[in-house]
Amino acid sequence: MNDRAALDLLLAHGPLSRARIGDLTGLSKPTASQLLARLEAAGLVVAAGTTAGRPGPAAQLYAVDPHAARVAGVDVTPGRVVAAVAGLTGEVIGSHALPYSEGVGAAGAADQVTRALDRALKAAGLHRCDLHRAVIATPGSFDPRTGVLRHADHLPRGWHSPTLREELAAALPVPVAYENDVNLAAIAEQRLGAARGHRDFVLLWNEEGLGAALVLGGRLHRGSTGGAGEVGFLPVPGHPLVRQAARLGSGGYQALAGAQAVPELAAELGMVLPPAVPAGEPVGAAVALLRQAAAHPEGAQLRLLRRYATALATGLASLVAVLDPEVVVLSGAVNDAGGDVLRELLAAELADLAPSRPRLVPGTVRERPVLRGALESALAATRDEVFDTTRR
């Protein structure tokens, strides 16, 4: 227990002296010295310079050895596979983004992952055998009965092979875990961002699709088949646009408040899409329109923000009514684009629809939150294993 407490303190605070570790853990200086010697012998701690700028003799500093284990995270998106490798302290030491080639077949998905991962490892000067664990983030979830990826029709067909996980297990010489991408964005916010210190929160993700992650009692709630949080399918009867949602057959909430709804609402208000945005890219169009409206919230642009806030609140109110979270984290490029103005309008709409009023906060893990969550998930499991000095 003392070993783990000291290692966690070193991760949280960076290099510390024997005396400082003793102060933070309540251990005597001799006991702290013995502890550090034991961790150094186990290959978990290294000397990391000395104190400077203080009166008296310099004290030796110690830090967690980042080379004690390495982990990988992989983010699977509709356009590319992004892989990253991190040391035990969490610092990314190599990454690579690999766009899909045309005609990805049944064996193509596993090949895409291993190619992206190998290039990330090469950038870090490592090989597959140097990894301790990997976590792969995908839209949707794998059906526990069939092994087929569900709720991810927008991915290339190779991702829907029932043998995909077996192929990846054969190719990668380390434990591999699979997790929903929005769930991993929530893990990133829980460990590093806006949800730190909160045991009950919802993360509402808004990019290619609308999704939610549900954290209850500090733990992800995945549901019996892994499909908890697929709020794009949430029906929203009574909303003025519900008939349009039914015609699209894509689930009420996704049709009403997904990225594709923003340019549709803008067109109804006579707004013109910024010329730099290519046609046929709903996420890019939504981001451009909302960012423009948030910068100048008046006239048609303010009406766009208000109507979109109403659409978002319609589905979010159901989550709030059922779960009563402390906080709702708004994440993803579309939510980010609306900024504070959209968030304040959404809070006002939600106050009229839901029985409780959780704080709405923006996500603060902005650089690839899904990939960061995959790394954090891999790091948590790896640290539990390698920090257990009773096994040594």
Stockholm file with secondary structure:
# STOCKHOLM 1.0

chainA/1-392         MNDRAALDLLLAHGPLSRARIGDLTGLSKPTASQLLARLEAAGLVVAAGTTAGRPGPAAQLYAVDPHAARVAGVDVTPGRVVAAVAGLTGEVIGSHALPYSEGVGAAGAADQVTRALDRALKAAGLHRCDLHRAVIATPGSFDPRTGVLRHADHLPRGWHSPTLREELAAALPVPVAYENDVNLAAIAEQRLGAARGHRDFVLLWNEEGLGAALVLGGRLHRGSTGGAGEVGFLPVPGHPLVRQAARLGSGGYQALAGAQAVPELAAELGMVLPPAVPAGEPVGAAVALLRQAAAHPEGAQLRLLRRYATALATGLASLVAVLDPEVVVLSGAVNDAGGDVLRELLAAELADLAPSRPRLVPGTVRERPVLRGALESALAATRDEVFDTTRR
#=GR chainA/1-392 SS CHHHHHHHHHHHHCSEEHHHHHHHHTCCHHHHHHHHHHHHHTTSEEEEEECCSSSSSCCEEEEECGGGCEEEEEEECSSEEEEEEEETTCCEEEEEEEECCSSCCTTHHHHHHHHHHHHHHHHHTCCGGGCSEEEEEESSEECTTTCCEESCTTSCGGGGCTTHHHHHHHHCSSCEEEEEHHHHHHHHHHHHSTTTTCSSEEEEEESSSEEEEEEETTEECCCSSSCTTCGGGCCCTTSTTHHHHHHHTSCHHHHHHSTTHHHHHHHHTTCCCCTTSCTTCHHHHHHHHHHHHHHSCSHHHHHHHHHHHHHHHHHHHHHHHHHCCSEEEEESHHHHHHHHHHHHHHHHHHHHHCSSCCEEEECCCCSCHHHHHHHHHHHHHHHHHHTCGGGC
#=GC SS_cons         CHHHHHHHHHHHHCSEEHHHHHHHHTCCHHHHHHHHHHHHHTTSEEEEEECCSSSSSCCEEEEECGGGCEEEEEEECSSEEEEEEEETTCCEEEEEEEECCSSCCTTHHHHHHHHHHHHHHHHHTCCGGGCSEEEEEESSEECTTTCCEESCTTSCGGGGCTTHHHHHHHHCSSCEEEEEHHHHHHHHHHHHSTTTTCSSEEEEEESSSEEEEEEETTEECCCSSSCTTCGGGCCCTTSTTHHHHHHHTSCHHHHHHSTTHHHHHHHHTTCCCCTTSCTTCHHHHHHHHHHHHHHSCSHHHHHHHHHHHHHHHHHHHHHHHHHCCSEEEEESHHHHHHHHHHHHHHHHHHHHHCSSCCEEEECCCCSCHHHHHHHHHHHHHHHHHHTCGGGC
//
